[in-house]
């Protein structure tokens, strides 16, 4: 094997970081975002850090299918947590998903098994390459995830095959023509993945902000503000606050994380929009104010974001779902007390779990305000109950969208 300084092993640092990322997700249940700091910060160039993230993400996205290929080329099954299996997952993800030439995969993969079964890994990888295998069109979901989602699982999974494109929400519709791309809703533009955000027209002028198409729907359902008061509860990173401010609401933006609110502060400055930012725990915050509208985009398991965060497919189970559902119920109980008579409350989660969505509705002590078809883009319809459920398989041919549950209520007390 070549020494670490040789040309053949350039890029080994990115692969070593990808291995750490996978280990953090599968062994310790960390998110890729949580693990990225320790795995890449200060150790890699920005391009190598991005490569490490891409390798790990693709390995997690296609984990079950990569494991099936590994098992097809071994006489004795490798343990799920065996380092050789994880390295092979990374090697196959690079070859099959990132189109890395096999010789480069071998040169940067086998050194990760120094002192381990390099010959075995080399043999397994070579055998799979010689077969000329391909991955299925749709990633195979982990059994527990498929069981939770039931009959919806197949359709949802079609949206996980690729990372998402870039969605922008426009402050002013005038930027649509300059940006190009495809518009799938009013004040929305979709551009190809990998677009350099800071180089786009309107960035310096604050004409838009990055926000998944599905994530833009909850704030749209509160309509025009006309100077009335709105509370954006659990507001970070702030896209919905920006929408509400652009729609004429006087927004109070509350979140427990001062650090996560930094992006909102930056975007408020860039766009020239205004909001009152409050750093506080919504479960403890007290205010004498009442609001005409409250948006509760609650903390959740975020299983609907698996296109960009495939780690959620492997970290989330019944315990995490139950914990989040209880937190959401407590937040809603507090939010209701701050809503004016005849005020509207929108509840939203970027989760595909019924416990966090449909099963929360009976716990909300307000009158349902059904979402109407005419309020939505023409390709989207409310449920018979008047709720909204999106999933990553919707618009899959155009790049998909995050999975959300959204319901709206009015205070008739």
Secondary structure as GFF3:
##gff-version 3
##sequence-region A 1 413
A	DSSP	three_ten_helix	7	9	.	.	.	ID=ss1
A	DSSP	alpha_helix	12	28	.	.	.	ID=ss2
A	DSSP	alpha_helix	32	40	.	.	.	ID=ss3
A	DSSP	alpha_helix	46	61	.	.	.	ID=ss4
A	DSSP	alpha_helix	63	72	.	.	.	ID=ss5
A	DSSP	alpha_helix	83	97	.	.	.	ID=ss6
A	DSSP	alpha_helix	102	109	.	.	.	ID=ss7
A	DSSP	three_ten_helix	110	113	.	.	.	ID=ss8
A	DSSP	alpha_helix	118	131	.	.	.	ID=ss9
A	DSSP	alpha_helix	143	149	.	.	.	ID=ss10
A	DSSP	three_ten_helix	150	152	.	.	.	ID=ss11
A	DSSP	alpha_helix	153	157	.	.	.	ID=ss12
A	DSSP	three_ten_helix	158	160	.	.	.	ID=ss13
A	DSSP	beta_strand	166	170	.	.	.	ID=ss14
A	DSSP	alpha_helix	175	179	.	.	.	ID=ss15
A	DSSP	beta_strand	188	191	.	.	.	ID=ss16
A	DSSP	three_ten_helix	197	199	.	.	.	ID=ss17
A	DSSP	beta_strand	208	210	.	.	.	ID=ss18
A	DSSP	three_ten_helix	214	216	.	.	.	ID=ss19
A	DSSP	alpha_helix	217	220	.	.	.	ID=ss20
A	DSSP	beta_strand	229	233	.	.	.	ID=ss21
A	DSSP	alpha_helix	239	246	.	.	.	ID=ss22
A	DSSP	beta_strand	250	255	.	.	.	ID=ss23
A	DSSP	alpha_helix	262	271	.	.	.	ID=ss24
A	DSSP	beta_strand	276	279	.	.	.	ID=ss25
A	DSSP	beta_strand	291	297	.	.	.	ID=ss26
A	DSSP	three_ten_helix	303	305	.	.	.	ID=ss27
A	DSSP	alpha_helix	312	315	.	.	.	ID=ss28
A	DSSP	alpha_helix	318	336	.	.	.	ID=ss29
A	DSSP	beta_strand	339	349	.	.	.	ID=ss30
A	DSSP	three_ten_helix	354	356	.	.	.	ID=ss31
A	DSSP	three_ten_helix	358	363	.	.	.	ID=ss32
A	DSSP	beta_strand	367	368	.	.	.	ID=ss33
A	DSSP	three_ten_helix	373	375	.	.	.	ID=ss34
A	DSSP	beta_strand	388	390	.	.	.	ID=ss35
A	DSSP	three_ten_helix	396	398	.	.	.	ID=ss36
A	DSSP	beta_strand	404	410	.	.	.	ID=ss37
###
